[in-house]
Amino acid sequence: MTGAPDTRQLFERILSLLEAMEENQRQKVLSLARRLLPGLTPEDIRNPHDFPDLDDPDWHFEDGQLTGIQSVRFALRALSGEVLSHGDQGASRADEHQEDAEEAEQTGGR
């Protein structure tokens, strides 16, 4: 068994956990915003500068937590793409070397 499937599964589990954390935090931010200004939509809180009443330290803290979770998720998604694609390239190179060796064996090294 190669490390690639295990690595892929690990990234999938981590990214799934981060997505759940992000959704939980997004709901928390929206709930707090609606306590401050009932009727706000998720789109509204993407532009908090349009709503001066959202200038609340608790709301900014929770929104900052959401931004942090999103940043980690984006970074890990990029890293997983890099790690997994390099792993696939490494596997392809190993397969090519194996094919070359088999061909050389069949042709007597010619």
Buried (B, 14 or more C-beta within 10 A) or exposed (E): EEEBEEBBEEBEEBBEEBEEBBEEBBEBBBEBBBEBBEEBEEEBBEEBEEBEEBEBEEBBEBBEBBEEBBEBBEEBBEEBEEBBEEBEEEEEEEEEEEEEEEEEEEEEEE
